Amino acid sequence: MTASASHRVAVMSRASFFAAALVLLSGCSWFTWLPWVDGDEGEDPAKPAELVKFKAEVKLDRQWRAGVGDGLGKKYLRLAPAVVADRIIAADGYGVVEARDRFSGKRVWRGEVGRLDRGMFSSFNFIDRRDPSFVSGGVGAGEGLVLLGTTKGEVVALQASDGAEAWRAALGSEVVSAPSAGAGLVYAQTIDGRLVALSTEDGSSVWSFDNQVPILTLRGTSSPAFDNDTVFSGFANGKVSALRASNGEPIWEHRVMLPEGRSELERLVDVDATPLISGAVAYVGSYQGRVKALSLRDGRPRWEHEISTYLDLAEGYGQVYVVDDEDVITAIDQLSGEIAWTQEDFKRRRLSPPVAFSNYLAVGDEEGYLHVIAQRDGRHLGRRKIDGDGIRSAMLVADGTLFVLGNSGGLHALTVELR
């Protein structure tokens, strides 16, 4: 595990391993960003790469900005917004969900999926300063629903039309990635390795698929991807599975990476990136492992590269884009698997997942800068400071507009124009 990657991951462990894990982590500088791990004051950790100078070829014009709740908090939440028809829907980590007109930014509806458990004197409690955020998975959308997961092990479904709660389902374990929907079902993965299908009507369980979870994993899971009556999802044991959407029957399974090494840290091979489905191919990536192109029909690999990642991939310009655990961006030809270019100017800047649109590729960083580079060769095209608290969540594009949710809760709509 690299030093920069540690700032973007959290660790979960089983109860039997918890005490040993705490001892291990407390003596490991990789995890000094965690609130319960103290770092050495004299340490000089690897610094993020300095911003490079370049001649801007594009300008990033903000069309509108709106505040959504109280932001994403300190638990490394990545709550990407979702587009439903003419609306953009975003959530904060504390239960607020808003739908806004994606052209004007005007609020259409506002809802809450839960309230913080605050005591009478919580504001005066200077001992317990833990972040009380509980919305950990989202935003998913489909079948007329807006979908969120929580640390309490719930999937909450809201009506996309007005934000009214349709149902909520208790899954018994945290849901830390966005649920998805298709074919009359909602699909969610829990942190203990279960993939669950729920009825869109009432949230009742239709089927579940269990996967063995290693002792130590990254704190995160793949979001299930629905395509053509099949659900694809990655798991913490380094596997990707394709399941029949109607009944959860396994179609194929592929091991992206086999755990290697003596320690549990060295054996982390989580597939946290959501499978990227394009045509007849699924593009997948694992931490401390590989990025692969797999046949949708049988899961056989078409090409692979040794690249460690846990962020979602992007595609465009006939290429797949990968941000690795050192924040190096790699462009890979989708057909041949040949590397087209690499961009190393963002090392250790803790990038967001990439998004590709038009001729551009956009990423955000921990300092709140939005970077636009060229899909053709990876050169710098434009840059703008968006959020002082950083940009962590995946961005999305609709009708040429780029939507960015900053860590502080600011939702921004921007366009990219040639200078």
Secondary structure as UniProt FT lines:
FT   TURN            3..4
FT   HELIX           5..8
FT   STRAND          11..13
FT   HELIX           15..26
FT   HELIX           29..31
FT   TURN            32..33
FT   TURN            35..36
FT   TURN            41..42
FT   STRAND          58..67
FT   TURN            69..70
FT   TURN            73..76
FT   STRAND          82..84
FT   TURN            85..86
FT   STRAND          87..91
FT   TURN            93..94
FT   STRAND          96..101
FT   TURN            102..104
FT   STRAND          107..112
FT   TURN            120..121
FT   HELIX           122..124
FT   STRAND          135..142
FT   TURN            143..144
FT   STRAND          145..150
FT   TURN            151..152
FT   STRAND          154..159
FT   TURN            160..162
FT   STRAND          165..170
FT   STRAND          180..182
FT   TURN            183..184
FT   STRAND          185..189
FT   TURN            191..192
FT   STRAND          194..199
FT   TURN            200..202
FT   STRAND          205..210
FT   STRAND          216..218
FT   STRAND          225..227
FT   TURN            228..229
FT   STRAND          230..234
FT   TURN            236..237
FT   STRAND          239..244
FT   TURN            245..247
FT   STRAND          250..255
FT   TURN            264..267
FT   STRAND          276..278
FT   TURN            279..280
FT   STRAND          281..285
FT   TURN            287..288
FT   STRAND          291..295
FT   TURN            296..298
FT   STRAND          301..305
FT   STRAND          314..316
FT   TURN            317..318
FT   STRAND          319..323
FT   TURN            325..326
FT   STRAND          329..333
FT   TURN            334..336
FT   STRAND          339..343
FT   TURN            345..348
FT   STRAND          355..357
FT   TURN            358..359
FT   STRAND          360..364
FT   TURN            366..367
FT   STRAND          369..374
FT   TURN            375..377
FT   STRAND          380..385
FT   TURN            388..389
FT   STRAND          396..398
FT   TURN            399..400
FT   STRAND          401..405
FT   TURN            407..408
FT   STRAND          410..418
//
